[in-house]
Amino acid sequence: MNTQGKPEWRASNPAELGRALARARHSRGLNQETLAARLGIHRSYVARMESGLSTEQLQRTFAILREMGMELAIVEKEPRG
């Protein structure tokens, strides 16, 4: 939880990002099929992301973050008013 009491997940590599995405999806009561349908993508893409699929772009992103002593934080956005 962050200081506003909202869920927060941290990731320092693609596997942790995948786990964070899966936890966030579960906390919203969504299955992979429903999420994929909402996004207009195939369920297998959601599954690959959640399994920690490592792409060159993700590896570079996390390498830059590591070099700067940082990690990715996934936090719930404020609702639009």
mmCIF file of the N, C-alpha and C atoms, coordinates in Angstrom:
data_MODEL
# 
_entry.id   MODEL 
# 
loop_
_atom_site.group_PDB 
_atom_site.id 
_atom_site.type_symbol 
_atom_site.label_atom_id 
_atom_site.label_alt_id 
_atom_site.label_comp_id 
_atom_site.label_asym_id 
_atom_site.label_entity_id 
_atom_site.label_seq_id 
_atom_site.pdbx_PDB_ins_code 
_atom_site.Cartn_x 
_atom_site.Cartn_y 
_atom_site.Cartn_z 
_atom_site.occupancy 
_atom_site.B_iso_or_equiv 
_atom_site.pdbx_formal_charge 
_atom_site.auth_seq_id 
_atom_site.auth_comp_id 
_atom_site.auth_asym_id 
_atom_site.auth_atom_id 
_atom_site.pdbx_PDB_model_num 
ATOM 1   N N  . MET A 1 1  ? 0.845   -1.181  0.000   1.00 0.00 ? 1  MET A N  1 
ATOM 2   C CA . MET A 1 1  ? 0.000   0.000   0.000   1.00 0.00 ? 1  MET A CA 1 
ATOM 3   C C  . MET A 1 1  ? 0.890   1.244   0.000   1.00 0.00 ? 1  MET A C  1 
ATOM 4   N N  . ASN A 1 2  ? 0.443   2.260   -0.735  1.00 0.00 ? 2  ASN A N  1 
ATOM 5   C CA . ASN A 1 2  ? 1.179   3.515   -0.724  1.00 0.00 ? 2  ASN A CA 1 
ATOM 6   C C  . ASN A 1 2  ? 0.600   4.434   0.347   1.00 0.00 ? 2  ASN A C  1 
ATOM 7   N N  . THR A 1 3  ? 1.073   5.664   0.400   1.00 0.00 ? 3  THR A N  1 
ATOM 8   C CA . THR A 1 3  ? 0.647   6.565   1.470   1.00 0.00 ? 3  THR A CA 1 
ATOM 9   C C  . THR A 1 3  ? -0.828  6.935   1.384   1.00 0.00 ? 3  THR A C  1 
ATOM 10  N N  . GLN A 1 4  ? -1.452  6.769   0.212   1.00 0.00 ? 4  GLN A N  1 
ATOM 11  C CA . GLN A 1 4  ? -2.888  7.040   0.077   1.00 0.00 ? 4  GLN A CA 1 
ATOM 12  C C  . GLN A 1 4  ? -3.728  5.786   0.321   1.00 0.00 ? 4  GLN A C  1 
ATOM 13  N N  . GLY A 1 5  ? -3.093  4.705   0.769   1.00 0.00 ? 5  GLY A N  1 
ATOM 14  C CA . GLY A 1 5  ? -3.805  3.468   1.062   1.00 0.00 ? 5  GLY A CA 1 
ATOM 15  C C  . GLY A 1 5  ? -4.178  2.664   -0.173  1.00 0.00 ? 5  GLY A C  1 
ATOM 16  N N  . LYS A 1 6  ? -3.566  2.996   -1.316  1.00 0.00 ? 6  LYS A N  1 
ATOM 17  C CA . LYS A 1 6  ? -3.852  2.277   -2.557  1.00 0.00 ? 6  LYS A CA 1 
ATOM 18  C C  . LYS A 1 6  ? -2.807  1.190   -2.768  1.00 0.00 ? 6  LYS A C  1 
ATOM 19  N N  . PRO A 1 7  ? -3.196  0.119   -3.455  1.00 0.00 ? 7  PRO A N  1 
ATOM 20  C CA . PRO A 1 7  ? -2.220  -0.945  -3.731  1.00 0.00 ? 7  PRO A CA 1 
ATOM 21  C C  . PRO A 1 7  ? -1.032  -0.405  -4.521  1.00 0.00 ? 7  PRO A C  1 
ATOM 22  N N  . GLU A 1 8  ? 0.139   -0.943  -4.208  1.00 0.00 ? 8  GLU A N  1 
ATOM 23  C CA . GLU A 1 8  ? 1.346   -0.570  -4.931  1.00 0.00 ? 8  GLU A CA 1 
ATOM 24  C C  . GLU A 1 8  ? 2.188   -1.825  -5.114  1.00 0.00 ? 8  GLU A C  1 
ATOM 25  N N  . TRP A 1 9  ? 2.679   -2.025  -6.319  1.00 0.00 ? 9  TRP A N  1 
ATOM 26  C CA . TRP A 1 9  ? 3.539   -3.156  -6.632  1.00 0.00 ? 9  TRP A CA 1 
ATOM 27  C C  . TRP A 1 9  ? 4.846   -2.609  -7.163  1.00 0.00 ? 9  TRP A C  1 
ATOM 28  N N  . ARG A 1 10 ? 5.942   -3.284  -6.875  1.00 0.00 ? 10 ARG A N  1 
ATOM 29  C CA . ARG A 1 10 ? 7.266   -2.844  -7.327  1.00 0.00 ? 10 ARG A CA 1 
ATOM 30  C C  . ARG A 1 10 ? 7.882   -3.908  -8.213  1.00 0.00 ? 10 ARG A C  1 
ATOM 31  N N  . ALA A 1 11 ? 8.686   -3.443  -9.168  1.00 0.00 ? 11 ALA A N  1 
ATOM 32  C CA . ALA A 1 11 ? 9.322   -4.371  -10.096 1.00 0.00 ? 11 ALA A CA 1 
ATOM 33  C C  . ALA A 1 11 ? 10.714  -3.874  -10.445 1.00 0.00 ? 11 ALA A C  1 
ATOM 34  N N  . SER A 1 12 ? 11.683  -4.777  -10.387 1.00 0.00 ? 12 SER A N  1 
ATOM 35  C CA . SER A 1 12 ? 13.040  -4.438  -10.801 1.00 0.00 ? 12 SER A CA 1 
ATOM 36  C C  . SER A 1 12 ? 13.515  -5.334  -11.942 1.00 0.00 ? 12 SER A C  1 
ATOM 37  N N  . ASN A 1 13 ? 12.605  -6.152  -12.483 1.00 0.00 ? 13 ASN A N  1 
ATOM 38  C CA . ASN A 1 13 ? 12.912  -6.983  -13.643 1.00 0.00 ? 13 ASN A CA 1 
ATOM 39  C C  . ASN A 1 13 ? 11.597  -7.429  -14.283 1.00 0.00 ? 13 ASN A C  1 
ATOM 40  N N  . PRO A 1 14 ? 11.645  -7.986  -15.504 1.00 0.00 ? 14 PRO A N  1 
ATOM 41  C CA . PRO A 1 14 ? 10.408  -8.380  -16.185 1.00 0.00 ? 14 PRO A CA 1 
ATOM 42  C C  . PRO A 1 14 ? 9.567   -9.401  -15.418 1.00 0.00 ? 14 PRO A C  1 
ATOM 43  N N  . ALA A 1 15 ? 10.209  -10.318 -14.701 1.00 0.00 ? 15 ALA A N  1 
ATOM 44  C CA . ALA A 1 15 ? 9.454   -11.326 -13.941 1.00 0.00 ? 15 ALA A CA 1 
ATOM 45  C C  . ALA A 1 15 ? 8.645   -10.664 -12.827 1.00 0.00 ? 15 ALA A C  1 
ATOM 46  N N  . GLU A 1 16 ? 9.255   -9.705  -12.121 1.00 0.00 ? 16 GLU A N  1 
ATOM 47  C CA . GLU A 1 16 ? 8.531   -9.006  -11.061 1.00 0.00 ? 16 GLU A CA 1 
ATOM 48  C C  . GLU A 1 16 ? 7.415   -8.144  -11.645 1.00 0.00 ? 16 GLU A C  1 
ATOM 49  N N  . LEU A 1 17 ? 7.649   -7.546  -12.807 1.00 0.00 ? 17 LEU A N  1 
ATOM 50  C CA . LEU A 1 17 ? 6.603   -6.777  -13.471 1.00 0.00 ? 17 LEU A CA 1 
ATOM 51  C C  . LEU A 1 17 ? 5.429   -7.685  -13.821 1.00 0.00 ? 17 LEU A C  1 
ATOM 52  N N  . GLY A 1 18 ? 5.727   -8.866  -14.338 1.00 0.00 ? 18 GLY A N  1 
ATOM 53  C CA . GLY A 1 18 ? 4.668   -9.823  -14.677 1.00 0.00 ? 18 GLY A CA 1 
ATOM 54  C C  . GLY A 1 18 ? 3.849   -10.220 -13.463 1.00 0.00 ? 18 GLY A C  1 
ATOM 55  N N  . ARG A 1 19 ? 4.535   -10.492 -12.344 1.00 0.00 ? 19 ARG A N  1 
ATOM 56  C CA . ARG A 1 19 ? 3.814   -10.849 -11.119 1.00 0.00 ? 19 ARG A CA 1 
ATOM 57  C C  . ARG A 1 19 ? 2.955   -9.686  -10.629 1.00 0.00 ? 19 ARG A C  1 
ATOM 58  N N  . ALA A 1 20 ? 3.481   -8.467  -10.742 1.00 0.00 ? 20 ALA A N  1 
ATOM 59  C CA . ALA A 1 20 ? 2.715   -7.290  -10.319 1.00 0.00 ? 20 ALA A CA 1 
ATOM 60  C C  . ALA A 1 20 ? 1.473   -7.115  -11.184 1.00 0.00 ? 20 ALA A C  1 
ATOM 61  N N  . LEU A 1 21 ? 1.625   -7.303  -12.492 1.00 0.00 ? 21 LEU A N  1 
ATOM 62  C CA . LEU A 1 21 ? 0.473   -7.185  -13.386 1.00 0.00 ? 21 LEU A CA 1 
ATOM 63  C C  . LEU A 1 21 ? -0.580  -8.239  -13.059 1.00 0.00 ? 21 LEU A C  1 
ATOM 64  N N  . ALA A 1 22 ? -0.139  -9.457  -12.792 1.00 0.00 ? 22 ALA A N  1 
ATOM 65  C CA . ALA A 1 22 ? -1.082  -10.529 -12.452 1.00 0.00 ? 22 ALA A CA 1 
ATOM 66  C C  . ALA A 1 22 ? -1.804  -10.224 -11.144 1.00 0.00 ? 22 ALA A C  1 
ATOM 67  N N  . ARG A 1 23 ? -1.066  -9.757  -10.129 1.00 0.00 ? 23 ARG A N  1 
ATOM 68  C CA . ARG A 1 23 ? -1.702  -9.421  -8.850  1.00 0.00 ? 23 ARG A CA 1 
ATOM 69  C C  . ARG A 1 23 ? -2.705  -8.285  -9.015  1.00 0.00 ? 23 ARG A C  1 
ATOM 70  N N  . ALA A 1 24 ? -2.341  -7.277  -9.798  1.00 0.00 ? 24 ALA A N  1 
ATOM 71  C CA . ALA A 1 24 ? -3.256  -6.163  -10.029 1.00 0.00 ? 24 ALA A CA 1 
ATOM 72  C C  . ALA A 1 24 ? -4.516  -6.636  -10.751 1.00 0.00 ? 24 ALA A C  1 
ATOM 73  N N  . ARG A 1 25 ? -4.332  -7.511  -11.728 1.00 0.00 ? 25 ARG A N  1 
ATOM 74  C CA . ARG A 1 25 ? -5.489  -8.048  -12.455 1.00 0.00 ? 25 ARG A CA 1 
ATOM 75  C C  . ARG A 1 25 ? -6.382  -8.843  -11.517 1.00 0.00 ? 25 ARG A C  1 
ATOM 76  N N  . HIS A 1 26 ? -5.779  -9.700  -10.712 1.00 0.00 ? 26 HIS A N  1 
ATOM 77  C CA . HIS A 1 26 ? -6.558  -10.507 -9.762  1.00 0.00 ? 26 HIS A CA 1 
ATOM 78  C C  . HIS A 1 26 ? -7.312  -9.624  -8.770  1.00 0.00 ? 26 HIS A C  1 
ATOM 79  N N  . SER A 1 27 ? -6.653  -8.555  -8.305  1.00 0.00 ? 27 SER A N  1 
ATOM 80  C CA . SER A 1 27 ? -7.296  -7.691  -7.314  1.00 0.00 ? 27 SER A CA 1 
ATOM 81  C C  . SER A 1 27 ? -8.527  -6.986  -7.885  1.00 0.00 ? 27 SER A C  1 
ATOM 82  N N  . ARG A 1 28 ? -8.599  -6.903  -9.200  1.00 0.00 ? 28 ARG A N  1 
ATOM 83  C CA . ARG A 1 28 ? -9.761  -6.299  -9.852  1.00 0.00 ? 28 ARG A CA 1 
ATOM 84  C C  . ARG A 1 28 ? -10.789 -7.340  -10.302 1.00 0.00 ? 28 ARG A C  1 
ATOM 85  N N  . GLY A 1 29 ? -10.525 -8.597  -9.949  1.00 0.00 ? 29 GLY A N  1 
ATOM 86  C CA . GLY A 1 29 ? -11.465 -9.660  -10.283 1.00 0.00 ? 29 GLY A CA 1 
ATOM 87  C C  . GLY A 1 29 ? -11.526 -9.987  -11.765 1.00 0.00 ? 29 GLY A C  1 
ATOM 88  N N  . LEU A 1 30 ? -10.444 -9.717  -12.487 1.00 0.00 ? 30 LEU A N  1 
ATOM 89  C CA . LEU A 1 30 ? -10.419 -9.995  -13.927 1.00 0.00 ? 30 LEU A CA 1 
ATOM 90  C C  . LEU A 1 30 ? -9.653  -11.274 -14.217 1.00 0.00 ? 30 LEU A C  1 
ATOM 91  N N  . ASN A 1 31 ? -10.089 -12.007 -15.225 1.00 0.00 ? 31 ASN A N  1 
ATOM 92  C CA . ASN A 1 31 ? -9.278  -13.109 -15.716 1.00 0.00 ? 31 ASN A CA 1 
ATOM 93  C C  . ASN A 1 31 ? -8.528  -12.625 -16.950 1.00 0.00 ? 31 ASN A C  1 
ATOM 94  N N  . GLN A 1 32 ? -7.574  -13.417 -17.407 1.00 0.00 ? 32 GLN A N  1 
ATOM 95  C CA . GLN A 1 32 ? -6.767  -13.009 -18.554 1.00 0.00 ? 32 GLN A CA 1 
ATOM 96  C C  . GLN A 1 32 ? -7.621  -12.789 -19.801 1.00 0.00 ? 32 GLN A C  1 
ATOM 97  N N  . GLU A 1 33 ? -8.594  -13.634 -20.011 1.00 0.00 ? 33 GLU A N  1 
ATOM 98  C CA . GLU A 1 33 ? -9.453  -13.536 -21.196 1.00 0.00 ? 33 GLU A CA 1 
ATOM 99  C C  . GLU A 1 33 ? -10.221 -12.209 -21.218 1.00 0.00 ? 33 GLU A C  1 
ATOM 100 N N  . THR A 1 34 ? -10.786 -11.842 -20.093 1.00 0.00 ? 34 THR A N  1 
ATOM 101 C CA . THR A 1 34 ? -11.554 -10.594 -20.010 1.00 0.00 ? 34 THR A CA 1 
ATOM 102 C C  . THR A 1 34 ? -10.654 -9.386  -20.228 1.00 0.00 ? 34 THR A C  1 
ATOM 103 N N  . LEU A 1 35 ? -9.492  -9.379  -19.583 1.00 0.00 ? 35 LEU A N  1 
ATOM 104 C CA . LEU A 1 35 ? -8.563  -8.270  -19.757 1.00 0.00 ? 35 LEU A CA 1 
ATOM 105 C C  . LEU A 1 35 ? -8.131  -8.157  -21.216 1.00 0.00 ? 35 LEU A C  1 
ATOM 106 N N  . ALA A 1 36 ? -7.776  -9.280  -21.805 1.00 0.00 ? 36 ALA A N  1 
ATOM 107 C CA . ALA A 1 36 ? -7.350  -9.277  -23.210 1.00 0.00 ? 36 ALA A CA 1 
ATOM 108 C C  . ALA A 1 36 ? -8.453  -8.748  -24.117 1.00 0.00 ? 36 ALA A C  1 
ATOM 109 N N  . ALA A 1 37 ? -9.690  -9.175  -23.877 1.00 0.00 ? 37 ALA A N  1 
ATOM 110 C CA . ALA A 1 37 ? -10.810 -8.722  -24.698 1.00 0.00 ? 37 ALA A CA 1 
ATOM 111 C C  . ALA A 1 37 ? -10.993 -7.209  -24.569 1.00 0.00 ? 37 ALA A C  1 
ATOM 112 N N  . ARG A 1 38 ? -10.855 -6.688  -23.370 1.00 0.00 ? 38 ARG A N  1 
ATOM 113 C CA . ARG A 1 38 ? -10.990 -5.242  -23.159 1.00 0.00 ? 38 ARG A CA 1 
ATOM 114 C C  . ARG A 1 38 ? -9.908  -4.463  -23.904 1.00 0.00 ? 38 ARG A C  1 
ATOM 115 N N  . LEU A 1 39 ? -8.727  -5.075  -24.025 1.00 0.00 ? 39 LEU A N  1 
ATOM 116 C CA . LEU A 1 39 ? -7.599  -4.416  -24.681 1.00 0.00 ? 39 LEU A CA 1 
ATOM 117 C C  . LEU A 1 39 ? -7.542  -4.683  -26.178 1.00 0.00 ? 39 LEU A C  1 
ATOM 118 N N  . GLY A 1 40 ? -8.336  -5.646  -26.633 1.00 0.00 ? 40 GLY A N  1 
ATOM 119 C CA . GLY A 1 40 ? -8.307  -6.009  -28.046 1.00 0.00 ? 40 GLY A CA 1 
ATOM 120 C C  . GLY A 1 40 ? -7.051  -6.774  -28.434 1.00 0.00 ? 40 GLY A C  1 
ATOM 121 N N  . ILE A 1 41 ? -6.536  -7.564  -27.478 1.00 0.00 ? 41 ILE A N  1 
ATOM 122 C CA . ILE A 1 41 ? -5.351  -8.376  -27.733 1.00 0.00 ? 41 ILE A CA 1 
ATOM 123 C C  . ILE A 1 41 ? -5.670  -9.835  -27.413 1.00 0.00 ? 41 ILE A C  1 
ATOM 124 N N  . HIS A 1 42 ? -4.774  -10.726 -27.793 1.00 0.00 ? 42 HIS A N  1 
ATOM 125 C CA . HIS A 1 42 ? -4.971  -12.148 -27.527 1.00 0.00 ? 42 HIS A CA 1 
ATOM 126 C C  . HIS A 1 42 ? -4.604  -12.462 -26.078 1.00 0.00 ? 42 HIS A C  1 
ATOM 127 N N  . ARG A 1 43 ? -5.326  -13.386 -25.469 1.00 0.00 ? 43 ARG A N  1 
ATOM 128 C CA . ARG A 1 43 ? -5.064  -13.776 -24.092 1.00 0.00 ? 43 ARG A CA 1 
ATOM 129 C C  . ARG A 1 43 ? -3.630  -14.258 -23.895 1.00 0.00 ? 43 ARG A C  1 
ATOM 130 N N  . SER A 1 44 ? -3.054  -14.895 -24.907 1.00 0.00 ? 44 SER A N  1 
ATOM 131 C CA . SER A 1 44 ? -1.689  -15.415 -24.770 1.00 0.00 ? 44 SER A CA 1 
ATOM 132 C C  . SER A 1 44 ? -0.676  -14.288 -24.543 1.00 0.00 ? 44 SER A C  1 
ATOM 133 N N  . TYR A 1 45 ? -0.957  -13.086 -25.057 1.00 0.00 ? 45 TYR A N  1 
ATOM 134 C CA . TYR A 1 45 ? -0.046  -11.962 -24.820 1.00 0.00 ? 45 TYR A CA 1 
ATOM 135 C C  . TYR A 1 45 ? -0.085  -11.567 -23.336 1.00 0.00 ? 45 TYR A C  1 
ATOM 136 N N  . VAL A 1 46 ? -1.286  -11.515 -22.765 1.00 0.00 ? 46 VAL A N  1 
ATOM 137 C CA . VAL A 1 46 ? -1.414  -11.219 -21.339 1.00 0.00 ? 46 VAL A CA 1 
ATOM 138 C C  . VAL A 1 46 ? -0.672  -12.285 -20.536 1.00 0.00 ? 46 VAL A C  1 
ATOM 139 N N  . ALA A 1 47 ? -0.839  -13.538 -20.902 1.00 0.00 ? 47 ALA A N  1 
ATOM 140 C CA . ALA A 1 47 ? -0.170  -14.636 -20.196 1.00 0.00 ? 47 ALA A CA 1 
ATOM 141 C C  . ALA A 1 47 ? 1.346   -14.503 -20.288 1.00 0.00 ? 47 ALA A C  1 
ATOM 142 N N  . ARG A 1 48 ? 1.858   -14.154 -21.463 1.00 0.00 ? 48 ARG A N  1 
ATOM 143 C CA . ARG A 1 48 ? 3.312   -13.999 -21.618 1.00 0.00 ? 48 ARG A CA 1 
ATOM 144 C C  . ARG A 1 48 ? 3.828   -12.841 -20.776 1.00 0.00 ? 48 ARG A C  1 
ATOM 145 N N  . MET A 1 49 ? 3.099   -11.732 -20.753 1.00 0.00 ? 49 MET A N  1 
ATOM 146 C CA . MET A 1 49 ? 3.521   -10.601 -19.925 1.00 0.00 ? 49 MET A CA 1 
ATOM 147 C C  . MET A 1 49 ? 3.559   -11.001 -18.458 1.00 0.00 ? 49 MET A C  1 
ATOM 148 N N  . GLU A 1 50 ? 2.503   -11.678 -18.002 1.00 0.00 ? 50 GLU A N  1 
ATOM 149 C CA . GLU A 1 50 ? 2.430   -12.073 -16.596 1.00 0.00 ? 50 GLU A CA 1 
ATOM 150 C C  . GLU A 1 50 ? 3.469   -13.123 -16.226 1.00 0.00 ? 50 GLU A C  1 
ATOM 151 N N  . SER A 1 51 ? 3.939   -13.882 -17.209 1.00 0.00 ? 51 SER A N  1 
ATOM 152 C CA . SER A 1 51 ? 4.955   -14.894 -16.919 1.00 0.00 ? 51 SER A CA 1 
ATOM 153 C C  . SER A 1 51 ? 6.359   -14.292 -16.908 1.00 0.00 ? 51 SER A C  1 
ATOM 154 N N  . GLY A 1 52 ? 6.453   -12.983 -17.172 1.00 0.00 ? 52 GLY A N  1 
ATOM 155 C CA . GLY A 1 52 ? 7.747   -12.314 -17.120 1.00 0.00 ? 52 GLY A CA 1 
ATOM 156 C C  . GLY A 1 52 ? 8.463   -12.285 -18.452 1.00 0.00 ? 52 GLY A C  1 
ATOM 157 N N  . LEU A 1 53 ? 7.705   -12.329 -19.542 1.00 0.00 ? 53 LEU A N  1 
ATOM 158 C CA . LEU A 1 53 ? 8.299   -12.261 -20.871 1.00 0.00 ? 53 LEU A CA 1 
ATOM 159 C C  . LEU A 1 53 ? 9.321   -11.137 -20.908 1.00 0.00 ? 53 LEU A C  1 
ATOM 160 N N  . SER A 1 54 ? 10.516  -11.458 -21.303 1.00 0.00 ? 54 SER A N  1 
ATOM 161 C CA . SER A 1 54 ? 11.582  -10.469 -21.333 1.00 0.00 ? 54 SER A CA 1 
ATOM 162 C C  . SER A 1 54 ? 11.857  -10.072 -22.776 1.00 0.00 ? 54 SER A C  1 
ATOM 163 N N  . THR A 1 55 ? 11.620  -8.810  -23.078 1.00 0.00 ? 55 THR A N  1 
ATOM 164 C CA . THR A 1 55 ? 11.940  -8.284  -24.399 1.00 0.00 ? 55 THR A CA 1 
ATOM 165 C C  . THR A 1 55 ? 13.189  -7.418  -24.273 1.00 0.00 ? 55 THR A C  1 
ATOM 166 N N  . GLU A 1 56 ? 13.797  -7.115  -25.394 1.00 0.00 ? 56 GLU A N  1 
ATOM 167 C CA . GLU A 1 56 ? 14.986  -6.268  -25.373 1.00 0.00 ? 56 GLU A CA 1 
ATOM 168 C C  . GLU A 1 56 ? 14.656  -4.900  -24.772 1.00 0.00 ? 56 GLU A C  1 
ATOM 169 N N  . GLN A 1 57 ? 13.500  -4.359  -25.120 1.00 0.00 ? 57 GLN A N  1 
ATOM 170 C CA . GLN A 1 57 ? 13.117  -3.052  -24.583 1.00 0.00 ? 57 GLN A CA 1 
ATOM 171 C C  . GLN A 1 57 ? 12.961  -3.093  -23.063 1.00 0.00 ? 57 GLN A C  1 
ATOM 172 N N  . LEU A 1 58 ? 12.307  -4.154  -22.566 1.00 0.00 ? 58 LEU A N  1 
ATOM 173 C CA . LEU A 1 58 ? 12.158  -4.264  -21.112 1.00 0.00 ? 58 LEU A CA 1 
ATOM 174 C C  . LEU A 1 58 ? 13.508  -4.443  -20.430 1.00 0.00 ? 58 LEU A C  1 
ATOM 175 N N  . GLN A 1 59 ? 14.378  -5.255  -21.005 1.00 0.00 ? 59 GLN A N  1 
ATOM 176 C CA . GLN A 1 59 ? 15.702  -5.460  -20.417 1.00 0.00 ? 59 GLN A CA 1 
ATOM 177 C C  . GLN A 1 59 ? 16.461  -4.147  -20.336 1.00 0.00 ? 59 GLN A C  1 
ATOM 178 N N  . ARG A 1 60 ? 16.406  -3.353  -21.405 1.00 0.00 ? 60 ARG A N  1 
ATOM 179 C CA . ARG A 1 60 ? 17.102  -2.063  -21.401 1.00 0.00 ? 60 ARG A CA 1 
ATOM 180 C C  . ARG A 1 60 ? 16.478  -1.113  -20.383 1.00 0.00 ? 60 ARG A C  1 
ATOM 181 N N  . THR A 1 61 ? 15.163  -1.099  -20.319 1.00 0.00 ? 61 THR A N  1 
ATOM 182 C CA . THR A 1 61 ? 14.475  -0.223  -19.360 1.00 0.00 ? 61 THR A CA 1 
ATOM 183 C C  . THR A 1 61 ? 14.900  -0.560  -17.942 1.00 0.00 ? 61 THR A C  1 
ATOM 184 N N  . PHE A 1 62 ? 14.865  -1.845  -17.597 1.00 0.00 ? 62 PHE A N  1 
ATOM 185 C CA . PHE A 1 62 ? 15.240  -2.242  -16.243 1.00 0.00 ? 62 PHE A CA 1 
ATOM 186 C C  . PHE A 1 62 ? 16.735  -2.049  -15.992 1.00 0.00 ? 62 PHE A C  1 
ATOM 187 N N  . ALA A 1 63 ? 17.583  -2.188  -17.019 1.00 0.00 ? 63 ALA A N  1 
ATOM 188 C CA . ALA A 1 63 ? 19.021  -1.934  -16.856 1.00 0.00 ? 63 ALA A CA 1 
ATOM 189 C C  . ALA A 1 63 ? 19.261  -0.463  -16.523 1.00 0.00 ? 63 ALA A C  1 
ATOM 190 N N  . ILE A 1 64 ? 18.558  0.428   -17.205 1.00 0.00 ? 64 ILE A N  1 
ATOM 191 C CA . ILE A 1 64 ? 18.687  1.859   -16.929 1.00 0.00 ? 64 ILE A CA 1 
ATOM 192 C C  . ILE A 1 64 ? 18.231  2.154   -15.505 1.00 0.00 ? 64 ILE A C  1 
ATOM 193 N N  . LEU A 1 65 ? 17.083  1.594   -15.120 1.00 0.00 ? 65 LEU A N  1 
ATOM 194 C CA . LEU A 1 65 ? 16.579  1.807   -13.767 1.00 0.00 ? 65 LEU A CA 1 
ATOM 195 C C  . LEU A 1 65 ? 17.568  1.296   -12.721 1.00 0.00 ? 65 LEU A C  1 
ATOM 196 N N  . ARG A 1 66 ? 18.120  0.088   -12.947 1.00 0.00 ? 66 ARG A N  1 
ATOM 197 C CA . ARG A 1 66 ? 19.093  -0.477  -12.002 1.00 0.00 ? 66 ARG A CA 1 
ATOM 198 C C  . ARG A 1 66 ? 20.318  0.417   -11.886 1.00 0.00 ? 66 ARG A C  1 
ATOM 199 N N  . GLU A 1 67 ? 20.818  0.890   -13.021 1.00 0.00 ? 67 GLU A N  1 
ATOM 200 C CA . GLU A 1 67 ? 22.018  1.733   -13.032 1.00 0.00 ? 67 GLU A CA 1 
ATOM 201 C C  . GLU A 1 67 ? 21.797  3.008   -12.221 1.00 0.00 ? 67 GLU A C  1 
ATOM 202 N N  . MET A 1 68 ? 20.581  3.490   -12.219 1.00 0.00 ? 68 MET A N  1 
ATOM 203 C CA . MET A 1 68 ? 20.267  4.712   -11.481 1.00 0.00 ? 68 MET A CA 1 
ATOM 204 C C  . MET A 1 68 ? 19.774  4.422   -10.068 1.00 0.00 ? 68 MET A C  1 
ATOM 205 N N  . GLY A 1 69 ? 19.787  3.145   -9.671  1.00 0.00 ? 69 GLY A N  1 
ATOM 206 C CA . GLY A 1 69 ? 19.353  2.781   -8.326  1.00 0.00 ? 69 GLY A CA 1 
ATOM 207 C C  . GLY A 1 69 ? 17.860  2.932   -8.131  1.00 0.00 ? 69 GLY A C  1 
ATOM 208 N N  . MET A 1 70 ? 17.101  2.658   -9.191  1.00 0.00 ? 70 MET A N  1 
ATOM 209 C CA . MET A 1 70 ? 15.649  2.834   -9.140  1.00 0.00 ? 70 MET A CA 1 
ATOM 210 C C  . MET A 1 70 ? 14.936  1.529   -9.477  1.00 0.00 ? 70 MET A C  1 
ATOM 211 N N  . GLU A 1 71 ? 13.645  1.507   -9.190  1.00 0.00 ? 71 GLU A N  1 
ATOM 212 C CA . GLU A 1 71 ? 12.786  0.395   -9.586  1.00 0.00 ? 71 GLU A CA 1 
ATOM 213 C C  . GLU A 1 71 ? 11.450  0.968   -10.035 1.00 0.00 ? 71 GLU A C  1 
ATOM 214 N N  . LEU A 1 72 ? 10.690  0.162   -10.707 1.00 0.00 ? 72 LEU A N  1 
ATOM 215 C CA . LEU A 1 72 ? 9.389   0.565   -11.211 1.00 0.00 ? 72 LEU A CA 1 
ATOM 216 C C  . LEU A 1 72 ? 8.340   0.344   -10.129 1.00 0.00 ? 72 LEU A C  1 
ATOM 217 N N  . ALA A 1 73 ? 7.493   1.346   -9.898  1.00 0.00 ? 73 ALA A N  1 
ATOM 218 C CA . ALA A 1 73 ? 6.382   1.213   -8.954  1.00 0.00 ? 73 ALA A CA 1 
ATOM 219 C C  . ALA A 1 73 ? 5.087   1.325   -9.735  1.00 0.00 ? 73 ALA A C  1 
ATOM 220 N N  . ILE A 1 74 ? 4.203   0.373   -9.538  1.00 0.00 ? 74 ILE A N  1 
ATOM 221 C CA . ILE A 1 74 ? 2.907   0.362   -10.201 1.00 0.00 ? 74 ILE A CA 1 
ATOM 222 C C  . ILE A 1 74 ? 1.877   0.726   -9.144  1.00 0.00 ? 74 ILE A C  1 
ATOM 223 N N  . VAL A 1 75 ? 1.245   1.871   -9.337  1.00 0.00 ? 75 VAL A N  1 
ATOM 224 C CA . VAL A 1 75 ? 0.268   2.357   -8.370  1.00 0.00 ? 75 VAL A CA 1 
ATOM 225 C C  . VAL A 1 75 ? -1.052  2.645   -9.051  1.00 0.00 ? 75 VAL A C  1 
ATOM 226 N N  . GLU A 1 76 ? -2.103  2.516   -8.297  1.00 0.00 ? 76 GLU A N  1 
ATOM 227 C CA . GLU A 1 76 ? -3.442  2.765   -8.817  1.00 0.00 ? 76 GLU A CA 1 
ATOM 228 C C  . GLU A 1 76 ? -3.638  4.263   -9.053  1.00 0.00 ? 76 GLU A C  1 
ATOM 229 N N  . LYS A 1 77 ? -4.176  4.620   -10.216 1.00 0.00 ? 77 LYS A N  1 
ATOM 230 C CA . LYS A 1 77 ? -4.422  6.022   -10.537 1.00 0.00 ? 77 LYS A CA 1 
ATOM 231 C C  . LYS A 1 77 ? -5.660  6.526   -9.805  1.00 0.00 ? 77 LYS A C  1 
ATOM 232 N N  . GLU A 1 78 ? -5.695  7.843   -9.643  1.00 0.00 ? 78 GLU A N  1 
ATOM 233 C CA . GLU A 1 78 ? -6.891  8.496   -9.106  1.00 0.00 ? 78 GLU A CA 1 
ATOM 234 C C  . GLU A 1 78 ? -8.005  8.378   -10.144 1.00 0.00 ? 78 GLU A C  1 
ATOM 235 N N  . PRO A 1 79 ? -9.232  8.156   -9.710  1.00 0.00 ? 79 PRO A N  1 
ATOM 236 C CA . PRO A 1 79 ? -10.335 8.085   -10.673 1.00 0.00 ? 79 PRO A CA 1 
ATOM 237 C C  . PRO A 1 79 ? -10.504 9.432   -11.370 1.00 0.00 ? 79 PRO A C  1 
ATOM 238 N N  . ARG A 1 80 ? -10.893 9.360   -12.632 1.00 0.00 ? 80 ARG A N  1 
ATOM 239 C CA . ARG A 1 80 ? -11.152 10.592  -13.379 1.00 0.00 ? 80 ARG A CA 1 
ATOM 240 C C  . ARG A 1 80 ? -12.464 11.196  -12.929 1.00 0.00 ? 80 ARG A C  1 
ATOM 241 N N  . GLY A 1 81 ? -12.473 12.520  -12.794 1.00 0.00 ? 81 GLY A N  1 
ATOM 242 C CA . GLY A 1 81 ? -13.670 13.183  -12.289 1.00 0.00 ? 81 GLY A CA 1 
ATOM 243 C C  . GLY A 1 81 ? -14.488 13.830  -13.306 1.00 0.00 ? 81 GLY A C  1 
# 
